[in-house]
Amino acid sequence: MANRELWERLLVEMARHASVTPTLVRGHAGHELNERADALAQFAAATGDASAPPPDAPRPGDQMGFD
């Protein structure tokens, strides 16, 4: 199990605080800027170049509606 020690600590704390209810929260999947950040991160990981976005990446202002 990944992060077993963290899960064990979480279970101890949840036992102490019975009113706590865990809720699964999905990331920002489908969020336009998060998708861009993901594409940039994947590009940097694949190429080792984190200094520039891929050539086909839209400019940040384009996605946010700024001119």
Biopython code that builds the backbone (N, CA, C, O; Angstrom):
import numpy as np
from Bio.PDB.StructureBuilder import StructureBuilder

atoms = [
    (1, "MET", "N", (0.848, -1.176, 0.000)),
    (1, "MET", "CA", (0.000, 0.000, 0.000)),
    (1, "MET", "C", (0.893, 1.238, 0.000)),
    (1, "MET", "O", (1.830, 1.338, 0.792)),
    (2, "ALA", "N", (0.601, 2.155, -0.873)),
    (2, "ALA", "CA", (1.366, 3.397, -0.947)),
    (2, "ALA", "C", (1.036, 4.292, 0.248)),
    (2, "ALA", "O", (-0.127, 4.423, 0.630)),
    (3, "ASN", "N", (2.043, 4.891, 0.822)),
    (3, "ASN", "CA", (1.883, 5.836, 1.931)),
    (3, "ASN", "C", (1.191, 5.227, 3.151)),
    (3, "ASN", "O", (0.395, 5.884, 3.822)),
    (4, "ARG", "N", (1.502, 3.985, 3.419)),
    (4, "ARG", "CA", (0.841, 3.281, 4.514)),
    (4, "ARG", "C", (0.909, 4.048, 5.838)),
    (4, "ARG", "O", (-0.084, 4.144, 6.559)),
    (5, "GLU", "N", (2.087, 4.590, 6.147)),
    (5, "GLU", "CA", (2.237, 5.310, 7.419)),
    (5, "GLU", "C", (1.329, 6.525, 7.494)),
    (5, "GLU", "O", (0.832, 6.862, 8.568)),
    (6, "LEU", "N", (1.108, 7.188, 6.362)),
    (6, "LEU", "CA", (0.207, 8.339, 6.358)),
    (6, "LEU", "C", (-1.242, 7.913, 6.560)),
    (6, "LEU", "O", (-1.991, 8.566, 7.286)),
    (7, "TRP", "N", (-1.634, 6.816, 5.915)),
    (7, "TRP", "CA", (-2.999, 6.307, 6.089)),
    (7, "TRP", "C", (-3.232, 5.889, 7.543)),
    (7, "TRP", "O", (-4.297, 6.141, 8.108)),
    (8, "GLU", "N", (-2.231, 5.252, 8.137)),
    (8, "GLU", "CA", (-2.381, 4.825, 9.530)),
    (8, "GLU", "C", (-2.543, 6.027, 10.446)),
    (8, "GLU", "O", (-3.374, 6.011, 11.354)),
    (9, "ARG", "N", (-1.761, 7.060, 10.214)),
    (9, "ARG", "CA", (-1.889, 8.284, 11.028)),
    (9, "ARG", "C", (-3.254, 8.933, 10.821)),
    (9, "ARG", "O", (-3.870, 9.423, 11.767)),
    (10, "LEU", "N", (-3.717, 8.931, 9.577)),
    (10, "LEU", "CA", (-5.033, 9.503, 9.280)),
    (10, "LEU", "C", (-6.129, 8.750, 10.020)),
    (10, "LEU", "O", (-7.031, 9.369, 10.585)),
    (11, "LEU", "N", (-6.064, 7.426, 10.022)),
    (11, "LEU", "CA", (-7.078, 6.619, 10.705)),
    (11, "LEU", "C", (-7.082, 6.882, 12.205)),
    (11, "LEU", "O", (-8.145, 6.922, 12.824)),
    (12, "VAL", "N", (-5.908, 7.061, 12.792)),
    (12, "VAL", "CA", (-5.829, 7.381, 14.225)),
    (12, "VAL", "C", (-6.524, 8.710, 14.500)),
    (12, "VAL", "O", (-7.309, 8.830, 15.440)),
    (13, "GLU", "N", (-6.225, 9.705, 13.668)),
    (13, "GLU", "CA", (-6.836, 11.025, 13.867)),
    (13, "GLU", "C", (-8.338, 11.001, 13.610)),
    (13, "GLU", "O", (-9.093, 11.680, 14.305)),
    (14, "MET", "N", (-8.776, 10.233, 12.629)),
    (14, "MET", "CA", (-10.213, 10.134, 12.364)),
    (14, "MET", "C", (-10.937, 9.474, 13.530)),
    (14, "MET", "O", (-12.078, 9.827, 13.829)),
    (15, "ALA", "N", (-10.295, 8.528, 14.183)),
    (15, "ALA", "CA", (-10.896, 7.881, 15.349)),
    (15, "ALA", "C", (-11.049, 8.888, 16.485)),
    (15, "ALA", "O", (-12.006, 8.815, 17.256)),
    (16, "ARG", "N", (-10.122, 9.814, 16.589)),
    (16, "ARG", "CA", (-10.194, 10.843, 17.629)),
    (16, "ARG", "C", (-11.275, 11.878, 17.327)),
    (16, "ARG", "O", (-11.827, 12.488, 18.243)),
    (17, "HIS", "N", (-11.568, 12.069, 16.076)),
    (17, "HIS", "CA", (-12.519, 13.104, 15.656)),
    (17, "HIS", "C", (-13.647, 12.438, 14.868)),
    (17, "HIS", "O", (-13.653, 12.459, 13.637)),
    (18, "ALA", "N", (-14.581, 11.860, 15.575)),
    (18, "ALA", "CA", (-15.639, 11.051, 14.963)),
    (18, "ALA", "C", (-16.503, 11.837, 13.973)),
    (18, "ALA", "O", (-17.117, 11.242, 13.088)),
    (19, "SER", "N", (-16.557, 13.151, 14.108)),
    (19, "SER", "CA", (-17.416, 13.926, 13.210)),
    (19, "SER", "C", (-16.773, 14.175, 11.847)),
    (19, "SER", "O", (-17.421, 14.722, 10.955)),
    (20, "VAL", "N", (-15.529, 13.790, 11.673)),
    (20, "VAL", "CA", (-14.846, 13.984, 10.399)),
    (20, "VAL", "C", (-15.292, 12.911, 9.413)),
    (20, "VAL", "O", (-15.242, 11.717, 9.710)),
    (21, "THR", "N", (-15.727, 13.350, 8.242)),
    (21, "THR", "CA", (-16.138, 12.433, 7.189)),
    (21, "THR", "C", (-15.283, 12.687, 5.961)),
    (21, "THR", "O", (-15.315, 13.782, 5.399)),
    (22, "PRO", "N", (-14.523, 11.693, 5.539)),
    (22, "PRO", "CA", (-13.699, 11.900, 4.342)),
    (22, "PRO", "C", (-14.562, 12.066, 3.099)),
    (22, "PRO", "O", (-15.599, 11.418, 2.956)),
    (23, "THR", "N", (-14.123, 12.937, 2.208)),
    (23, "THR", "CA", (-14.828, 13.188, 0.964)),
    (23, "THR", "C", (-13.822, 13.155, -0.174)),
    (23, "THR", "O", (-12.807, 13.849, -0.128)),
    (24, "LEU", "N", (-14.095, 12.360, -1.186)),
    (24, "LEU", "CA", (-13.240, 12.313, -2.353)),
    (24, "LEU", "C", (-13.485, 13.564, -3.183)),
    (24, "LEU", "O", (-14.613, 13.847, -3.587)),
    (25, "VAL", "N", (-12.435, 14.293, -3.425)),
    (25, "VAL", "CA", (-12.530, 15.491, -4.247)),
    (25, "VAL", "C", (-11.640, 15.274, -5.462)),
    (25, "VAL", "O", (-10.421, 15.147, -5.339)),
    (26, "ARG", "N", (-12.247, 15.234, -6.611)),
    (26, "ARG", "CA", (-11.486, 15.076, -7.844)),
    (26, "ARG", "C", (-10.674, 16.344, -8.071)),
    (26, "ARG", "O", (-11.056, 17.424, -7.621)),
    (27, "GLY", "N", (-9.583, 16.211, -8.751)),
    (27, "GLY", "CA", (-8.753, 17.376, -9.040)),
    (27, "GLY", "C", (-9.485, 18.352, -9.931)),
    (27, "GLY", "O", (-10.715, 18.396, -9.937)),
    (28, "HIS", "N", (-8.769, 19.095, -10.646)),
    (28, "HIS", "CA", (-9.364, 20.089, -11.523)),
    (28, "HIS", "C", (-9.480, 19.553, -12.945)),
    (28, "HIS", "O", (-9.305, 20.295, -13.911)),
    (29, "ALA", "N", (-9.775, 18.269, -13.069)),
    (29, "ALA", "CA", (-9.885, 17.656, -14.388)),
    (29, "ALA", "C", (-10.922, 18.407, -15.211)),
    (29, "ALA", "O", (-12.044, 18.646, -14.764)),
    (30, "GLY", "N", (-10.527, 18.765, -16.399)),
    (30, "GLY", "CA", (-11.437, 19.485, -17.280)),
    (30, "GLY", "C", (-11.350, 20.989, -17.140)),
    (30, "GLY", "O", (-11.880, 21.714, -17.982)),
    (31, "HIS", "N", (-10.690, 21.481, -16.090)),
    (31, "HIS", "CA", (-10.520, 22.925, -15.936)),
    (31, "HIS", "C", (-9.477, 23.383, -16.945)),
    (31, "HIS", "O", (-8.374, 22.839, -17.001)),
    (32, "GLU", "N", (-9.822, 24.357, -17.716)),
    (32, "GLU", "CA", (-9.025, 24.798, -18.845)),
    (32, "GLU", "C", (-7.567, 25.119, -18.486)),
    (32, "GLU", "O", (-6.647, 24.654, -19.159)),
    (33, "LEU", "N", (-7.362, 25.900, -17.444)),
    (33, "LEU", "CA", (-5.995, 26.262, -17.086)),
    (33, "LEU", "C", (-5.251, 25.101, -16.440)),
    (33, "LEU", "O", (-4.034, 24.988, -16.589)),
    (34, "ASN", "N", (-5.957, 24.248, -15.734)),
    (34, "ASN", "CA", (-5.299, 23.072, -15.167)),
    (34, "ASN", "C", (-4.854, 22.134, -16.286)),
    (34, "ASN", "O", (-3.782, 21.535, -16.203)),
    (35, "GLU", "N", (-5.662, 22.006, -17.319)),
    (35, "GLU", "CA", (-5.283, 21.177, -18.450)),
    (35, "GLU", "C", (-4.026, 21.733, -19.121)),
    (35, "GLU", "O", (-3.154, 20.972, -19.541)),
    (36, "ARG", "N", (-3.934, 23.058, -19.221)),
    (36, "ARG", "CA", (-2.740, 23.665, -19.801)),
    (36, "ARG", "C", (-1.526, 23.385, -18.917)),
    (36, "ARG", "O", (-0.460, 23.024, -19.417)),
    (37, "ALA", "N", (-1.688, 23.552, -17.606)),
    (37, "ALA", "CA", (-0.583, 23.280, -16.688)),
    (37, "ALA", "C", (-0.137, 21.830, -16.807)),
    (37, "ALA", "O", (1.058, 21.537, -16.769)),
    (38, "ASP", "N", (-1.092, 20.933, -16.949)),
    (38, "ASP", "CA", (-0.758, 19.519, -17.109)),
    (38, "ASP", "C", (0.014, 19.283, -18.405)),
    (38, "ASP", "O", (0.991, 18.534, -18.420)),
    (39, "ALA", "N", (-0.419, 19.919, -19.488)),
    (39, "ALA", "CA", (0.275, 19.765, -20.767)),
    (39, "ALA", "C", (1.705, 20.301, -20.671)),
    (39, "ALA", "O", (2.638, 19.687, -21.189)),
    (40, "LEU", "N", (1.872, 21.437, -20.012)),
    (40, "LEU", "CA", (3.212, 22.004, -19.843)),
    (40, "LEU", "C", (4.092, 21.089, -19.000)),
    (40, "LEU", "O", (5.268, 20.896, -19.309)),
    (41, "ALA", "N", (3.527, 20.530, -17.941)),
    (41, "ALA", "CA", (4.295, 19.627, -17.079)),
    (41, "ALA", "C", (4.691, 18.369, -17.831)),
    (41, "ALA", "O", (5.818, 17.893, -17.693)),
    (42, "GLN", "N", (3.774, 17.826, -18.625)),
    (42, "GLN", "CA", (4.092, 16.625, -19.399)),
    (42, "GLN", "C", (5.163, 16.920, -20.444)),
    (42, "GLN", "O", (6.050, 16.098, -20.675)),
    (43, "PHE", "N", (5.081, 18.092, -21.076)),
    (43, "PHE", "CA", (6.089, 18.484, -22.056)),
    (43, "PHE", "C", (7.460, 18.583, -21.392)),
    (43, "PHE", "O", (8.449, 18.068, -21.915)),
    (44, "ALA", "N", (7.511, 19.243, -20.244)),
    (44, "ALA", "CA", (8.778, 19.408, -19.534)),
    (44, "ALA", "C", (9.340, 18.058, -19.098)),
    (44, "ALA", "O", (10.547, 17.830, -19.186)),
    (45, "ALA", "N", (8.478, 17.169, -18.633)),
    (45, "ALA", "CA", (8.935, 15.844, -18.199)),
    (45, "ALA", "C", (9.449, 15.031, -19.380)),
    (45, "ALA", "O", (10.438, 14.309, -19.253)),
    (46, "ALA", "N", (8.788, 15.142, -20.522)),
    (46, "ALA", "CA", (9.165, 14.348, -21.687)),
    (46, "ALA", "C", (10.439, 14.862, -22.356)),
    (46, "ALA", "O", (11.225, 14.079, -22.890)),
    (47, "THR", "N", (10.638, 16.184, -22.324)),
    (47, "THR", "CA", (11.764, 16.765, -23.050)),
    (47, "THR", "C", (12.900, 17.207, -22.143)),
    (47, "THR", "O", (14.018, 17.431, -22.607)),
    (48, "GLY", "N", (12.620, 17.333, -20.861)),
    (48, "GLY", "CA", (13.621, 17.863, -19.944)),
    (48, "GLY", "C", (13.763, 19.370, -20.056)),
    (48, "GLY", "O", (14.678, 19.952, -19.474)),
    (49, "ASP", "N", (12.866, 20.007, -20.801)),
    (49, "ASP", "CA", (12.926, 21.450, -21.021)),
    (49, "ASP", "C", (11.736, 22.123, -20.346)),
    (49, "ASP", "O", (10.615, 22.094, -20.853)),
    (50, "ALA", "N", (12.002, 22.720, -19.208)),
    (50, "ALA", "CA", (10.932, 23.407, -18.493)),
    (50, "ALA", "C", (10.996, 24.912, -18.728)),
    (50, "ALA", "O", (10.262, 25.672, -18.097)),
    (51, "SER", "N", (11.869, 25.343, -19.632)),
    (51, "SER", "CA", (12.058, 26.774, -19.824)),
    (51, "SER", "C", (11.062, 27.388, -20.809)),
    (51, "SER", "O", (10.843, 28.600, -20.800)),
    (52, "ALA", "N", (10.466, 26.560, -21.647)),
    (52, "ALA", "CA", (9.552, 27.100, -22.651)),
    (52, "ALA", "C", (8.401, 26.134, -22.880)),
    (52, "ALA", "O", (8.587, 24.919, -22.816)),
    (53, "PRO", "N", (7.203, 26.671, -23.147)),
    (53, "PRO", "CA", (6.061, 25.799, -23.435)),
    (53, "PRO", "C", (6.203, 25.170, -24.815)),
    (53, "PRO", "O", (6.989, 25.645, -25.635)),
    (54, "PRO", "N", (5.453, 24.112, -25.076)),
    (54, "PRO", "CA", (5.490, 23.528, -26.420)),
    (54, "PRO", "C", (4.995, 24.557, -27.431)),
    (54, "PRO", "O", (4.201, 25.432, -27.086)),
    (55, "PRO", "N", (5.457, 24.459, -28.669)),
    (55, "PRO", "CA", (5.101, 25.468, -29.675)),
    (55, "PRO", "C", (3.603, 25.647, -29.879)),
    (55, "PRO", "O", (3.153, 26.749, -30.196)),
    (56, "ASP", "N", (2.827, 24.587, -29.704)),
    (56, "ASP", "CA", (1.387, 24.687, -29.961)),
    (56, "ASP", "C", (0.587, 25.088, -28.730)),
    (56, "ASP", "O", (-0.642, 25.122, -28.780)),
    (57, "ALA", "N", (1.259, 25.391, -27.634)),
    (57, "ALA", "CA", (0.537, 25.770, -26.404)),
    (57, "ALA", "C", (-0.033, 27.173, -26.558)),
    (57, "ALA", "O", (0.660, 28.087, -27.004)),
    (58, "PRO", "N", (-1.298, 27.339, -26.188)),
    (58, "PRO", "CA", (-1.873, 28.692, -26.253)),
    (58, "PRO", "C", (-1.221, 29.589, -25.210)),
    (58, "PRO", "O", (-0.735, 29.117, -24.182)),
    (59, "ARG", "N", (-1.217, 30.868, -25.486)),
    (59, "ARG", "CA", (-0.691, 31.820, -24.510)),
    (59, "ARG", "C", (-1.657, 31.896, -23.340)),
    (59, "ARG", "O", (-2.862, 31.738, -23.536)),
    (60, "PRO", "N", (-1.164, 32.134, -22.121)),
    (60, "PRO", "CA", (-2.057, 32.183, -20.951)),
    (60, "PRO", "C", (-3.203, 33.169, -21.119)),
    (60, "PRO", "O", (-4.334, 32.861, -20.743)),
    (61, "GLY", "N", (-2.939, 34.343, -21.673)),
    (61, "GLY", "CA", (-4.000, 35.333, -21.852)),
    (61, "GLY", "C", (-5.105, 34.866, -22.767)),
    (61, "GLY", "O", (-6.259, 35.265, -22.607)),
    (62, "ASP", "N", (-4.761, 34.013, -23.738)),
    (62, "ASP", "CA", (-5.771, 33.486, -24.665)),
    (62, "ASP", "C", (-6.812, 32.678, -23.923)),
    (62, "ASP", "O", (-8.006, 32.792, -24.201)),
    (63, "GLN", "N", (-6.375, 31.870, -22.990)),
    (63, "GLN", "CA", (-7.308, 30.995, -22.278)),
    (63, "GLN", "C", (-8.113, 31.745, -21.237)),
    (63, "GLN", "O", (-9.199, 31.309, -20.853)),
    (64, "MET", "N", (-7.588, 32.873, -20.776)),
    (64, "MET", "CA", (-8.282, 33.596, -19.720)),
    (64, "MET", "C", (-9.159, 34.697, -20.289)),
    (64, "MET", "O", (-9.844, 35.389, -19.535)),
    (65, "GLY", "N", (-9.151, 34.872, -21.613)),
    (65, "GLY", "CA", (-10.004, 35.874, -22.228)),
    (65, "GLY", "C", (-9.387, 37.262, -22.243)),
    (65, "GLY", "O", (-10.085, 38.240, -22.512)),
    (66, "PHE", "N", (-8.082, 37.371, -21.958)),
    (66, "PHE", "CA", (-7.418, 38.680, -22.017)),
    (66, "PHE", "C", (-6.896, 38.905, -23.415)),
    (66, "PHE", "O", (-6.524, 37.952, -24.100)),
    (67, "ASP", "N", (-6.865, 40.137, -23.843)),
    (67, "ASP", "CA", (-6.298, 40.462, -25.164)),
    (67, "ASP", "C", (-4.936, 41.073, -25.000)),
    (67, "ASP", "O", (-4.291, 41.418, -25.990)),
]
sb = StructureBuilder()
sb.init_structure("model")
sb.init_model(0)
sb.init_chain("A")
sb.init_seg("    ")
for serial, (resi, resn, name, xyz) in enumerate(atoms, 1):
    if name == "N":
        sb.init_residue(resn, " ", resi, " ")
    sb.init_atom(name, np.array(xyz, "f"), 0.0, 1.0, " ", f" {name:<3s}", serial, name[0])
structure = sb.get_structure()
